[in-house]
């Protein structure tokens, strides 16, 4: 079904499920006795976010933000735009930002700085995929699912021009798709 567009599967459904379960156990352990505010960064993190929080056992709250730095391109523009802010105050809360992928780091740096100004108790960063080879700004990742190579990945919430989010695995998009 995806043979025309996906070069190869990078992370299978089974690999994703196993690693996310491990991450849930670690966050449960780290936040035992606390009630973190889990903040999903829309739209890309939605699959990861829902699978992660369903595997967690601690009490938690959820909220959503939508940020854009890509548009329909394949690399971050470096210009971050807020599309949807949180619905609640975060002062005194323990925040865990849940992201699909951290690439250049601009979006995460912007988000963390903005949320720190709102005086939370703590902010941690949780990402399914991390591309440190593309990092252009300093970002501390607290919970990392997988470190990935410098390829354009899609599936499991990640998109190219709004497509491919519903693929149940993470795959590498064929170059001819995005280098037209």
Backbone as CSV, one residue per row, in Angstrom:
resi,resn,N_x,N_y,N_z,CA_x,CA_y,CA_z,C_x,C_y,C_z
1,UNK,0.813,-1.200,0.000,0.000,0.000,0.000,0.859,1.268,0.000
2,UNK,1.977,1.242,0.730,2.831,2.426,0.824,4.104,2.288,-0.006
3,UNK,4.213,1.224,-0.779,5.433,0.945,-1.530,5.823,2.068,-2.483
4,UNK,4.837,2.806,-2.981,5.109,3.899,-3.917,5.735,5.119,-3.260
5,UNK,5.579,5.250,-1.957,6.020,6.468,-1.284,7.022,6.244,-0.150
6,UNK,7.023,5.067,0.438,7.907,4.791,1.571,9.111,3.986,1.102
7,UNK,10.304,4.555,1.337,11.540,3.883,0.950,11.753,2.618,1.776
8,UNK,11.571,2.775,3.112,11.691,1.622,4.003,11.086,1.950,5.357
9,UNK,10.710,0.902,6.070,10.184,1.042,7.426,11.375,1.283,8.347
10,UNK,11.310,2.357,9.112,12.362,2.665,10.079,12.036,2.061,11.444
11,UNK,10.767,2.219,11.875,10.328,1.688,13.164,8.978,1.009,12.974
12,UNK,8.910,-0.263,13.315,7.680,-1.033,13.154,6.680,-0.698,14.260
13,UNK,5.446,-1.126,14.068,4.419,-0.951,15.096,4.863,-1.592,16.406
14,UNK,5.466,-2.761,16.319,5.902,-3.485,17.511,7.019,-2.730,18.238
15,UNK,7.978,-2.192,17.482,9.063,-1.419,18.102,8.506,-0.174,18.795
16,UNK,7.583,0.510,18.147,6.976,1.705,18.728,6.247,1.359,20.021
17,UNK,5.428,0.328,19.980,4.633,-0.056,21.147,5.527,-0.421,22.336
18,UNK,6.573,-1.197,22.080,7.482,-1.625,23.152,8.192,-0.428,23.787
19,UNK,8.720,0.456,22.968,9.475,1.597,23.503,8.559,2.574,24.242
20,UNK,7.359,2.797,23.726,6.427,3.709,24.386,6.019,3.147,25.750
21,UNK,5.829,1.840,25.836,5.519,1.216,27.133,6.662,1.442,28.119
22,UNK,7.901,1.324,27.658,9.065,1.569,28.519,9.101,3.023,28.989
23,UNK,8.797,3.941,28.079,8.794,5.360,28.438,7.706,5.658,29.478
24,UNK,6.536,5.040,29.328,5.440,5.236,30.274,5.844,4.785,31.674
25,UNK,6.510,3.649,31.765,6.979,3.138,33.060,7.965,4.126,33.682
26,UNK,8.879,4.659,32.890,9.875,5.604,33.402,9.218,6.895,33.906
27,UNK,8.278,7.427,33.134,7.593,8.654,33.557,6.763,8.387,34.807
28,UNK,6.063,7.257,34.868,5.315,6.888,36.077,6.233,6.871,37.293
29,UNK,7.397,6.294,37.136,8.367,6.204,38.230,8.840,7.612,38.635
30,UNK,9.185,8.427,37.656,9.712,9.763,37.934,8.670,10.698,38.542
31,UNK,7.401,10.471,38.235,6.340,11.368,38.693,5.410,10.720,39.718
32,UNK,5.879,9.667,40.366,5.083,9.017,41.396,4.695,10.041,42.468
33,UNK,3.414,10.072,42.796,2.927,11.015,43.802,2.660,12.419,43.279
34,UNK,2.904,12.635,41.999,2.653,13.935,41.371,1.557,13.772,40.326
35,UNK,1.076,14.863,39.816,0.056,14.844,38.766,0.525,15.764,37.645
36,UNK,1.359,15.235,36.719,1.892,16.093,35.668,0.814,16.534,34.668
37,UNK,1.077,17.664,34.052,0.266,18.148,32.943,0.975,17.713,31.670
38,UNK,0.377,16.772,30.965,0.929,16.260,29.721,0.424,17.162,28.600
39,UNK,1.356,17.799,27.881,0.994,18.747,26.826,1.370,18.164,25.471
40,UNK,0.351,17.812,24.693,0.580,17.274,23.346,0.769,18.423,22.376
41,UNK,1.796,18.319,21.544,2.030,19.305,20.501,1.384,18.758,19.220
42,UNK,0.317,19.434,18.825,-0.466,19.007,17.666,0.204,19.437,16.375
43,UNK,0.017,18.721,15.343,-0.810,17.557,15.183,0.032,16.284,15.262
44,UNK,1.311,16.415,15.028,2.183,15.251,14.866,2.275,14.311,16.043
45,UNK,2.151,14.809,17.260,2.366,13.944,18.426,1.134,13.160,18.845
46,UNK,0.013,13.354,18.197,-1.248,12.811,18.702,-1.234,11.290,18.854
47,UNK,-0.674,10.555,17.909,-0.624,9.084,18.019,0.252,8.677,19.204
48,UNK,1.444,9.232,19.251,2.381,8.958,20.337,1.784,9.357,21.677
49,UNK,1.219,10.541,21.748,0.638,11.069,22.983,-0.450,10.134,23.526
50,UNK,-1.388,9.757,22.681,-2.490,8.916,23.173,-1.991,7.537,23.597
51,UNK,-1.079,6.956,22.839,-0.541,5.659,23.239,0.246,5.765,24.537
52,UNK,1.020,6.830,24.700,1.813,7.029,25.920,0.926,7.191,27.143
53,UNK,-0.035,8.095,27.102,-0.837,8.338,28.315,-1.732,7.148,28.654
54,UNK,-2.140,6.368,27.650,-2.936,5.165,27.940,-2.122,4.112,28.665
55,UNK,-0.811,4.135,28.496,0.056,3.166,29.157,0.509,3.650,30.544
56,UNK,0.308,4.914,30.839,0.729,5.461,32.126,-0.292,5.121,33.210
57,UNK,0.183,4.952,34.446,-0.670,4.560,35.567,-0.940,5.702,36.545
58,UNK,-0.109,6.740,36.547,-0.264,7.838,37.501,-1.414,8.763,37.085
59,UNK,-1.880,9.550,38.040,-2.852,10.589,37.711,-2.154,11.656,36.885
60,UNK,-2.858,12.158,35.892,-2.281,13.193,35.045,-3.386,14.050,34.457
61,UNK,-2.993,15.215,33.968,-3.895,16.095,33.252,-3.363,16.205,31.829
62,UNK,-4.235,16.591,30.899,-3.785,16.770,29.523,-4.233,18.126,28.989
63,UNK,-3.451,18.624,28.047,-3.805,19.831,27.312,-3.071,19.764,25.976
64,UNK,-3.383,20.716,25.106,-2.856,20.679,23.749,-2.368,22.048,23.311
65,UNK,-1.313,22.039,22.504,-0.809,23.238,21.853,-0.572,22.883,20.389
66,UNK,-0.708,23.875,19.543,-0.375,23.676,18.132,0.613,24.765,17.738
67,UNK,1.734,24.329,17.205,2.843,25.190,16.829,3.243,24.793,15.413
68,UNK,3.705,25.752,14.633,4.171,25.418,13.300,5.511,26.075,13.029
69,UNK,6.416,25.292,12.454,7.683,25.859,11.973,8.063,25.238,10.638
70,UNK,7.206,24.394,10.084,7.509,23.709,8.834,6.673,24.173,7.655
71,UNK,5.402,24.491,7.857,4.520,24.719,6.714,4.416,23.413,5.951
72,UNK,4.579,23.439,4.632,4.549,22.216,3.827,5.938,21.787,3.397
73,UNK,6.972,22.333,4.042,8.338,21.996,3.668,8.858,20.769,4.378
74,UNK,10.111,20.438,4.101,10.733,19.268,4.710,11.751,19.650,5.776
75,UNK,12.002,20.936,5.955,12.868,21.354,7.054,12.292,22.588,7.710
76,UNK,12.622,22.734,8.974,12.080,23.840,9.755,12.499,25.170,9.151
77,UNK,11.550,26.088,9.135,11.851,27.433,8.643,12.631,28.223,9.685
78,UNK,12.610,27.736,10.945,13.247,28.469,12.027,12.324,29.517,12.625
79,UNK,11.247,29.812,11.942,10.251,30.773,12.421,9.094,29.981,13.018
80,UNK,8.847,30.184,14.306,7.832,29.419,15.014,6.564,30.250,15.147
81,UNK,5.436,29.611,14.849,4.150,30.308,14.906,3.205,29.546,15.828
82,UNK,2.611,30.264,16.809,1.632,29.666,17.722,0.282,29.612,17.013
83,UNK,-0.308,28.435,16.965,-1.613,28.254,16.334,-2.687,28.042,17.399
84,UNK,-2.366,27.263,18.447,-3.288,27.034,19.553,-2.512,26.991,20.845
85,UNK,-2.916,27.814,21.806,-2.272,27.864,23.121,-3.003,26.918,24.079
86,UNK,-2.423,26.732,25.251,-3.032,25.911,26.293,-4.357,26.512,26.749
87,UNK,-5.229,25.665,27.274,-6.514,26.117,27.792,-6.469,26.408,29.284
88,UNK,-5.375,26.100,29.948,-5.298,26.254,31.404,-4.023,26.962,31.821
89,UNK,-4.040,27.445,33.044,-2.848,28.055,33.629,-1.894,26.943,34.049
90,UNK,-0.598,27.229,33.959,0.387,26.198,34.286,1.241,26.553,35.499
91,UNK,1.002,27.689,36.093,1.800,28.105,37.246,1.761,27.031,38.334
92,UNK,2.957,26.618,38.787,3.082,25.626,39.846,2.898,24.182,39.398
93,UNK,2.654,23.938,38.132,2.436,22.572,37.638,3.736,21.957,37.118
94,UNK,3.762,20.635,37.104,4.851,19.876,36.483,4.408,19.541,35.066
95,UNK,5.073,20.143,34.089,4.688,20.000,32.693,5.601,19.003,31.991
96,UNK,4.990,18.145,31.185,5.742,17.277,30.284,5.248,17.606,28.874
97,UNK,6.134,18.199,28.075,5.806,18.511,26.680,6.028,17.242,25.870
98,UNK,4.997,16.810,25.135,5.079,15.584,24.340,5.078,15.958,22.857
99,UNK,6.190,15.652,22.203,6.415,16.036,20.810,6.658,14.795,19.967
100,UNK,6.375,14.885,18.676,6.615,13.757,17.779,8.090,13.631,17.423
101,UNK,8.721,14.765,17.074,10.117,14.730,16.647,10.781,16.057,16.992
102,UNK,12.010,15.977,17.426,12.810,17.181,17.639,13.941,17.135,16.623
103,UNK,13.971,18.167,15.818,14.883,18.242,14.682,15.847,19.400,14.950
104,UNK,15.591,20.556,14.404,16.467,21.716,14.598,16.472,22.176,16.057
105,UNK,15.350,21.973,16.742,15.230,22.388,18.138,14.565,23.737,18.323
106,UNK,14.336,24.482,17.252,13.748,25.821,17.359,12.366,25.817,18.002
107,UNK,11.522,24.905,17.566,10.164,24.848,18.099,10.197,24.561,19.594
108,UNK,10.982,23.575,19.989,11.029,23.196,21.399,11.634,24.299,22.252
109,UNK,12.661,24.971,21.758,13.257,26.071,22.511,12.231,27.188,22.715
110,UNK,11.496,27.519,21.665,10.449,28.537,21.733,9.397,28.140,22.772
111,UNK,8.922,26.901,22.685,7.896,26.419,23.608,8.363,26.445,25.054
112,UNK,9.542,25.934,25.284,10.051,25.865,26.653,10.219,27.263,27.237
113,UNK,10.787,28.184,26.473,10.946,29.556,26.955,9.600,30.206,27.253
114,UNK,8.626,29.995,26.384,7.305,30.572,26.579,6.650,30.009,27.840
115,UNK,6.742,28.699,28.034,6.113,28.077,29.203,6.852,28.411,30.493
116,UNK,8.170,28.524,30.448,8.930,28.907,31.653,8.492,30.266,32.180
117,UNK,8.124,31.176,31.287,7.667,32.504,31.690,6.350,32.438,32.464
118,UNK,5.648,31.322,32.366,4.366,31.151,33.060,4.525,30.516,34.438
119,UNK,5.765,30.315,34.864,6.124,29.861,36.202,5.600,28.471,36.608
120,UNK,5.830,27.474,35.772,5.483,26.116,36.208,6.496,25.642,37.249
121,UNK,6.176,24.569,37.939,7.113,23.969,38.882,8.294,23.360,38.125
122,UNK,7.994,22.668,37.022,9.043,22.048,36.214,8.539,21.845,34.791
123,UNK,9.489,21.705,33.875,9.174,21.384,32.477,10.149,20.302,32.020
124,UNK,9.594,19.214,31.519,10.390,18.145,30.921,9.943,17.975,29.475
125,UNK,10.853,17.466,28.652,10.574,17.268,27.238,10.605,15.768,26.931
126,UNK,9.530,15.312,26.300,9.376,13.922,25.906,9.142,13.889,24.399
127,UNK,9.987,13.197,23.679,9.819,13.104,22.227,9.915,11.662,21.770
128,UNK,9.110,11.332,20.786,9.185,9.997,20.214,10.485,9.842,19.433
129,UNK,10.783,10.832,18.580,11.964,10.770,17.727,12.860,11.969,17.972
130,UNK,14.148,11.733,17.955,15.124,12.793,18.147,16.153,12.700,17.029
131,UNK,16.413,13.853,16.388,17.413,13.946,15.316,18.511,14.898,15.752
132,UNK,19.380,14.485,16.662,20.410,15.409,17.153,21.374,15.880,16.073
133,UNK,21.532,15.123,15.009,22.446,15.535,13.939,21.962,16.801,13.233
134,UNK,20.692,17.147,13.371,20.118,18.336,12.729,19.958,19.508,13.703
135,UNK,20.343,19.321,14.957,20.111,20.326,15.988,20.863,21.613,15.675
136,UNK,20.139,22.727,15.731,20.717,24.049,15.514,20.653,24.912,16.761
137,UNK,19.997,24.418,17.797,19.902,25.130,19.064,19.929,24.113,20.198
138,UNK,20.330,24.529,21.368,20.487,23.629,22.504,19.127,23.269,23.099
139,UNK,18.816,21.973,23.112,17.566,21.472,23.689,17.888,20.226,24.504
140,UNK,17.446,20.208,25.750,17.631,19.054,26.627,16.404,18.152,26.512
141,UNK,16.576,16.936,25.994,15.495,15.970,25.887,15.553,15.063,27.113
142,UNK,14.451,14.997,27.847,14.403,14.204,29.080,13.940,12.772,28.841
143,UNK,13.018,12.591,27.904,12.505,11.262,27.559,12.535,11.134,26.036
144,UNK,13.348,10.208,25.557,13.555,10.028,24.113,13.147,8.612,23.733
145,UNK,12.272,8.520,22.741,11.889,7.205,22.251,13.006,6.589,21.427
146,UNK,13.361,7.270,20.346,14.377,6.762,19.424,15.203,7.915,18.872
147,UNK,16.484,7.687,18.713,17.325,8.621,17.968,17.287,8.142,16.518
148,UNK,17.001,9.067,15.600,16.874,8.678,14.196,17.891,9.414,13.334
149,UNK,18.152,8.800,12.208,19.094,9.370,11.248,18.475,10.588,10.561
150,UNK,19.283,11.283,9.809,18.834,12.497,9.125,18.122,12.144,7.821
151,UNK,16.923,11.607,7.958,16.055,11.268,6.828,14.709,11.918,7.090
152,UNK,13.916,12.082,6.039,12.580,12.642,6.223,11.633,11.490,6.539
153,UNK,11.129,11.483,7.776,10.296,10.385,8.254,8.827,10.786,8.308
154,UNK,7.968,9.813,8.052,6.522,10.009,8.092,5.878,8.795,8.754
155,UNK,4.608,8.954,9.083,3.849,7.866,9.689,3.731,8.061,11.177
156,UNK,2.784,7.352,11.775,2.542,7.393,13.214,2.414,8.840,13.704
157,UNK,1.682,9.646,12.937,1.430,11.041,13.282,2.273,12.029,12.514
158,UNK,3.430,11.626,12.053,4.307,12.528,11.306,3.852,12.620,9.862
159,UNK,3.936,13.832,9.299,3.385,14.027,7.963,4.378,14.674,7.004
160,UNK,3.981,14.658,5.756,4.571,15.498,4.728,3.392,16.146,4.025
161,UNK,3.314,17.469,4.088,2.232,18.237,3.456,0.853,17.734,3.876
162,UNK,0.730,17.337,5.149,-0.546,16.906,5.693,-0.897,15.456,5.435
163,UNK,-0.057,14.713,4.733,-0.328,13.320,4.390,0.558,12.364,5.187
164,UNK,0.188,11.106,5.183,0.945,9.984,5.757,0.821,9.839,7.270
165,UNK,0.079,10.698,7.949,-0.032,10.612,9.414,-0.614,9.283,9.884
166,UNK,-1.493,8.685,9.099,-2.202,7.481,9.524,-1.441,6.177,9.284
167,UNK,-0.243,6.248,8.759,0.569,5.035,8.599,0.923,4.541,10.005
168,UNK,0.736,3.241,10.294,0.922,2.750,11.666,2.376,2.517,12.090
169,UNK,3.322,2.828,11.239,4.745,2.686,11.547,5.434,3.986,11.152
170,UNK,6.723,4.111,11.467,7.512,5.260,11.012,8.362,4.782,9.848
171,UNK,8.228,5.485,8.731,8.976,5.115,7.540,9.724,6.301,6.965
172,UNK,10.676,6.010,6.122,11.437,7.050,5.434,10.743,7.334,4.106
173,UNK,10.382,8.598,3.905,9.710,9.009,2.684,10.708,9.018,1.533
174,UNK,10.288,8.483,0.390,11.162,8.484,-0.788,11.473,9.925,-1.186
175,UNK,12.725,10.167,-1.502,13.176,11.516,-1.844,12.415,12.129,-3.013
176,UNK,12.080,11.318,-4.002,11.391,11.872,-5.168,10.024,12.457,-4.819
177,UNK,9.478,12.090,-3.671,8.176,12.638,-3.232,8.345,14.104,-2.827
178,UNK,9.390,14.406,-2.060,9.546,15.759,-1.539,10.602,16.598,-2.257
179,UNK,11.317,16.019,-3.205,12.311,16.797,-3.948,11.829,17.120,-5.358
180,UNK,10.534,17.286,-5.512,9.962,17.626,-6.825,10.243,19.063,-7.163
